[in-house]
Every structure is written in structure tokens, then in C-alpha cells.
């Protein structure tokens, strides 16, 4: 019996490892449709896709110190709000463009870095302009200013025609909304004159504004992440989940309301305004909620606490190398700190997302790339 049980365990482990390897292959080997090229990836948003822009700001919202980056390129705390790679890195690697997507404010960037894409994202930003102001980071309006500055640099390097092709053929990733809900609306209550329906309208208008501005410049390929189940991230469980640290359902309901409105707004843009482009709504809420609800199914052991410190509240300056409670193996955790997922969690989510949205993104809804 012992031998049979051992064999069964080996088989289960082998199946699990195969699943992980399949995800890695999906992440690293995207085949573009014929006659489609993606010269660069350009990213706007918050800490989920900030690879270090906040390093260069006077703000407490930073991650350029240990243990952040513990598993990133030899343990370098680059400013990414995770232990390793973040979604924007996985995307450029999946497209075969480069291994990681750098921060635009990185002073060491060279011409090749600029021509293949950068991130303008800033941890703590949101669709609500007030969200970035509260923590002294780059709001979306400022990120747009940097994008225009970037285009001038690209033109100086490669000329106007090359710049036009980069503008029109690049993938634009927009990731925001979490900080609006968790920080500005529910925690600070600086928007207490809004109810949830009105505030989510404000957020959707912010999303529409940046997409329209990018489209008017010439951008044509957009991927917009939904808000996640913000009430289930460890910090919000601690702050609003009661003694049992349950998911804060009020927060999740607000995220779902925003997502529904955002999806409808993007459908409207596709149908009526973006006649020469396409914007794809990427549902992050449901896949992440499933990982949180069934962590063992995805090979995780802990989904209610982060790896850093106690995992209940530590993020940014509170997640530091002096904390003796930080876990030894972040691959067992869905969350790295009390707010941001681990590299392994991103990898688990990203493979299925690529599979689900790839055809729709490049070929249109209901069609298959040939």
C-alpha cells in the first residue's frame, strides 16, 4: 500500500509540474498571426506594473529595498512591488520583445530600451486624479506627459516614420483602479461626497479619457485590466474583514460594479469610436478570485496572508528586511506583501489569460488568428 501511495503522489506531482511547464511555455512562446508585429509594449497604471518609476520620486510608495526583488535577477530590489517579475515583464517576454520591461524614469535606459517599450506606471496611481496626489506619485495625466516626452526621444533616435509605426503597432497595457477603491474611497474617505455608483462612474471616465487621448495620438492596440477582488487582498482583509479577516465584500462589490461599467464602456469605444483600433477588457477579477478561493488547486498553500512579515498588513515601507517573519518560500504564497501578488501567482494567472484573450486582441472578437 505504501508503494502504491508513493506512486500516486509521484504521478500527482508530475501532473502539477507539467501544468506549470505548460504555463511557462505559454508565457514565453506566443506566436503572432501572419503580418502582425509588435515592436514595443507601453504601460500605464499603478504598482502592479510599476518596474521602478517611483524610485525617482519623493514618496513613501516605493519598493527599491529588500526583501522586494528577492527573486528578481539575482535578488535586485528594482522597485517592482513583488518578489520577482510583474505582469508587464511577462508580457514583453511572451511577445519575444525582451526579458523585462524597464521604468521610463530609469536613467540608464539606452536607445534599444526606448524603441522596444517602457512602463510609465507609478505605484499608488489610479483613474481618480486625487489617488496619485494623496501619496505624491505620478497620476495618469503625468504619465501621459512622460509618454509624449518619450515619443520625442524615439523620434530623435529613429525618425518620424519609425515613431509612427511604434505608436500604431505597439501594445498599450493599462492597469489601475485598485488604489482608487482601496485607498482613496474606502480608507481615506476623501471622496465621501460620492456614493459607490458615482465614484465608479468617475473611475470609468478616467479610464476612457486616457484611452481616448492615446487613440487620438495614434495608438491602436489596448489591453485594460479589470479591478481585482480588492476586498480579498491581505491588507483589506485585515482592515475591513473583521476578526476573522474575511474578504471585505463591500470592497469586492464596488470592484465588480466598476468592472461591469468599465467593460460596457470599452465595448462602446470599440463599437462607436475606435474604428481603427481595438481595446480588450481583461478580466483579472474572476481568475484571481478563483486562485484565492482554491489555492491548493494552483499549487499554493497560503492565500489570505502575504509572504512579507506577518503578511497581514505589511506593504511598501512596512515590508522591509528587518522583519523576522518573512517566509522562506514565496512560491507557496499567492501574495508577496499584503497587497501585491508573487511572481509565481502572476505566472499562474498569465498563461490562461494569454490563451483566453490572444485571438480577440489581435484578430477581433469571435475570430481565430490563422
N, C-alpha and C positions, 0 to 999 in steps of 0.2 A: 504493500500500500504506500509506503514511504517513497519508493521509487516512482510509482505512478503519480503521486502528488508532485514530486520534484519535476517530473517530465512535463506535467501540466503547467507548472509555474514557468518553466523554461519556454514553453510554447507561448504563454501569455506575454512574457517579457519580449519574446521575439516579435510578436504581433505589434506590441507597443512601439518597439524600436523601428519597425518598418513604417508605422504610421508617421513617426517623427521624421524619418528619412524622406518619405513622400512629401511632407510639408516643406522640407528644406529644398527638395528638387523643384517644387512649385515656386518657391520664393526665388530661386537662383536661375531658373531656366524658362523665362517667358519668351515665347516665340511670337513676334509681331506679325500681323497679317501682311500679305504682299503689298508692296508700295507704301507701307506705313513706316515712318521713322519718328523717333522721339529723341531729339537732340539734348534735351535738358528737363529737369524737374525743378519747379519753382514752388516754394511752400510758404504759406501764410498761416498764422494762428497762435497757438498757446504753447504751454510747456510740453505737451505730448510730442510736438515736432520742433522744439527749440533745441538745436545742437550746440548752443553756447553763445547766442547773441546777448543774453543777459549778463554774461561775464564782463561786458564792457559798459554796463550801466551802473548808476548809483542806486541800487535796490537790494533789498534783502532776499528777493526771489532769485536765488542762484543755486547752482549745483556743481560748481567747479572745485569741489573739495571732496576728500574721501569721507565715507565709502562710496559715494557716487562714482560711477565708471569703473567699479571694481573688476568687471569682466569686459571692459572696452579697450581693445588694442593695448594689451599689456598693463591694464589697471590704471589707465589715464582718466582722471576726472575732467572730462572735456567741457562740462557744462550741460550735458544731457541729463534729464531728470529720470534716470534709470540706472541699473547696474551695467547696462551694455547698449546695444543698438536700439534705435527707436523706429517708428513706422516709416519715416522719410528715408532712413538708411536702407531699410528693407526694400522700399520701392525702387530706389535707384539701382540697387543690386539686382532686383528681379528683372529690371529692364536692361541690364547689362551695360549701364552707363558708367558706374563707378562703385566703389565699395561702400562709401559713406557720403552723405550729403552735408557739406560744411555750412557753418553760420556765415551769413553775409558780412558781419562785422569782424570776422577773423582777419587780423591784419596780415596774415601770412598767405592769403589767397593769391594764386597766380592766374594767368590768362586761361589756362585749361580748366581751372576750378570754376571760373565765372561762366565760361562757354557751355559747361555741362550742368549748370544749375546750382542754386544755393537756397538756403532757408532764411526767410526774414522773420520767422516766428519768434515770439517773445513770451517766456513763461509768465503767466498771470494776466495775459491779454484776453479780450473777449469781443463779442459783437457789440456790446454796450460800450461806448467810449469811456464811461466812468470806470469800468472794470480795470483798465490799464492804469488810469490816473491814481487809483487808490494805492497801488503798490509801485508806482513810478517805473513802469515798463513801457514797451513800445506797443501802442494801440494799432489797430488796423490802418488808420489813416497815416500814421507814421511809417508803418511797414510799406504802404503804397508809395510814400515819398522815397523810401530807400530803393524800392523796385525801379522807380523812374531814374534814380541815380545809377542803379545797376545797368539799366539799358544804355545809358550814355557811355558807360565804361565798355560795354560789349560792342557798341558801335565803333568806339575808338580802336578796339582790338581787331574786330573782324569786318567792319564796314556795315553799311545800311542794309544791304540785301541779306547778309547773314543774320543780322539782328531781326529782320522781319521774319525769317524762317524760324528762328528760335522762339519769337513771340507766338507765332501761329501754330507751331508743331509741338511745343513743349506741353507737358502735363502740369497742371496747376492743382495743388492739393491745399484745401482749406480745412483747418481743424480748429474749432473754437466752440464756446458755449458752456463748457463745464464751469469755468470760473465765474461767468455771469450768474449762473444759478447758485452755485455753492457759496461763493464769496460775496458778490455784490448784493444779490437778492435775499438769500436766506440768512447769511451770517452777519453781514454789516447792516442790513436793512436800510441801506442808503437809498433804495428805491421803494420805500414803504408806501409811497403815494401811488404805486402801481399794484394792481392785483396780478395774479399769475397770468391770466389771459392777456392782459395789456402788456405785461413785461415780455412775454414770449413773442408778442407782435413786434415789440421794439427790437428784440434779438433777430427775428427773421428779416426785418428791414435792414439791419446792419449787414446780414449775410448777403442780401440782394444787392445792396449798394456796392460792396467790394466786387462781387461778380460782374455787375454791370460796368463798373469802371474798368476792370480788366478786359472785358469783352470789347469795350469801346477803344481800348488801346490796340486790340488785335488778337488777344488770347482766344482760343477756341476749344480747349480740352480741359474740363474742370471735374475734379472729384471732391465732393464735400462730405465730410464725416458727420454723422448724426451726433447728438449728445449721448454719452454713455449712461448707464444706470447709476447716476451720481450718488443716489442715496445708499448704494451698496459699497462704495469705496470705504476703506477702513476709517478714515478720519471722520466721515459723515455718519458712519455707524456710531462712533464714539460721541460725537457732538449732538446727534439728533435721534439716535436709535434706542434710547432708554438704557436701563441697567443691563439688559441682555444684549445690547449692541446689535439689534436687528437692523435690517435695511430701513432707512428713513423713507417710507412710502410716499410721503408728501413731496419729497425731492424727486423721486422717480416719476411720479405723476406729472410734475412740472416738465421734466425732461421729455416724457412721452408726448405731452402737449406741444412742446417746441418742435419735436421731431415730426409730428404729423403736419404741422404748419409749414415747416421747412420743406418737407417732401412735396407738398402741394405747390409751394412757391417755385420750387425748381422745375416741377412739371410745367408750370405756367411759362417760365422762362424758355424752356425747350420748345413749347408749342407756339409761342407768340413773339418772342424777342430774339432768341439765339438761333436764328435761321441758318447761320453759317457755322455754328458750333454745337457743342453738347456738354451738358452738365449732368453728372451722375450722382445721385444721392446714395451714399454708402452707409448702410445700417450697421452701426457698431453696437447699438444698444442690446439687441437680442443675442448676438453671438457672445458678447462679454457676460451678459446675464446668465447665459447657459453655462459658461465656464465657472462663474461664481457659484451657481446652484449645484453643479456637478463636477467639482474639481477633480475628483479621482478618475472620472471618465477621460480626462485630458492629461492625466499623469501628475496632477498637483496634489499636495497634501493640505495646503492652507490657503483659504480664500477670504477670510474675514480680517486678517491682520497682514501687515507688511513685513518684509524681512528686516528692515532697518529699525533698530532699537526694539521697543516693545511692540512696534507695528500698529499701535492703536492711534497715535496722534503725530508721530514724528514725520516731518517733511521739511524740505529746504534746510534752514539753519539748525533745526532740531534733529535732523538726520546727520549726525557727524561721527567722526571716527573715535570719539571718546566714549560713545555709548557701548557698554559691555554686552548688551543683549542682542546685537545684530546677528542674524542667523548665519550659519556656515555655508548653506547651500540654497541660494536664491531660486534655483531651478524647481524647487518644491513649492514655491510661492507664486500665486497669481500677481501679487503686488510687491513692488520693491520697497517703497516707502508707504505712507498711509494714503497716498493719492495717485501714484503712478505705477503702472504695471511693470513687471520684469521683462527683460529681453525674451525670455522663454514664453511668456504669456503673449507678447506681441507676435512671436513666430507662430504660435498655435492658432492665433486669430487670423493672421495674414494670409496663410495658404488658402483656406476656404474662401476668404474674401476675394482674392485674385481670381479664383475659379468662378465665383458667382458673378462678378462684375466685369470681367475682362472683355467678353464679347460685346456686352452692352456699351462699354465705354468707347471702344474703337469702331464698332460696327453698327451701333444703334440697337434699340430695344427689339427683342423678338427675332434677331438675326444671328447668324453664325459666321464668324470670320472664316474665310476659306484660305 
